[in-house]
Amino acid sequence: MTQPALKNTKFDEHVDAIEKHKALLEKLHLDSDTHLDEVNNSLKRLTLTLEEYLKVLGIP
């Protein structure tokens, strides 16, 4: 995969993780029955996708 394609892929993955986390937080706000381990897993996914994107950009 070329550098620009990899950069775009990692960016898209991170944006997707952000959108999913936002939806989960909205669900938690409206329905407190959302399990906090779901929120924790979502935060871990956000962290992972951000780290991968930053590595592609050359930011350690």
C-alpha positions as CSV (number, residue, x, y, z in Angstrom):
1,M,0.0,0.0,0.0
2,T,1.4,3.4,-0.9
3,Q,2.0,6.0,1.8
4,P,-0.9,8.3,0.8
5,A,-3.3,5.3,0.6
6,L,-2.1,4.0,4.0
7,K,-2.5,7.5,5.5
8,N,-6.0,7.8,4.1
9,T,-6.9,4.3,5.4
10,K,-5.6,5.0,8.9
11,F,-7.4,8.4,8.9
12,D,-10.7,6.7,7.9
13,E,-10.3,4.0,10.5
14,H,-9.8,6.7,13.2
15,V,-12.8,8.8,12.1
16,D,-14.9,5.6,12.1
17,A,-13.8,4.9,15.7
18,I,-14.6,8.5,16.7
19,E,-18.1,8.2,15.2
20,K,-18.8,4.9,16.9
21,H,-17.6,6.2,20.2
22,K,-19.8,9.3,19.9
23,A,-22.8,7.1,19.2
24,L,-21.9,5.0,22.2
25,L,-21.7,8.0,24.4
26,E,-25.0,9.3,23.1
27,K,-26.5,5.9,23.9
28,L,-25.0,6.1,27.4
29,H,-26.4,9.6,27.9
30,L,-29.9,8.4,26.9
31,D,-29.8,5.0,28.4
32,S,-27.7,4.4,31.5
33,D,-27.9,0.6,31.0
34,T,-24.9,0.8,28.5
35,H,-22.1,-1.3,30.0
36,L,-19.1,0.7,30.9
37,D,-16.8,-2.0,29.5
38,E,-18.3,-1.1,26.1
39,V,-17.2,2.5,26.7
40,N,-13.8,1.3,27.8
41,N,-13.3,-0.9,24.8
42,S,-14.4,2.0,22.5
43,L,-11.8,4.3,24.2
44,K,-9.1,1.6,23.6
45,R,-10.1,1.4,19.9
46,L,-9.9,5.2,19.7
47,T,-6.4,5.2,21.2
48,L,-5.2,2.4,18.9
49,T,-6.5,4.1,15.7
50,L,-5.0,7.4,16.7
51,E,-1.6,5.9,17.5
52,E,-1.6,4.1,14.1
53,Y,-2.6,7.3,12.3
54,L,0.1,9.3,14.0
55,K,2.7,6.7,13.2
56,V,1.8,6.9,9.5
57,L,2.2,10.7,9.7
58,G,5.6,10.2,11.3
59,I,4.7,11.4,14.8
60,P,6.0,8.9,17.3
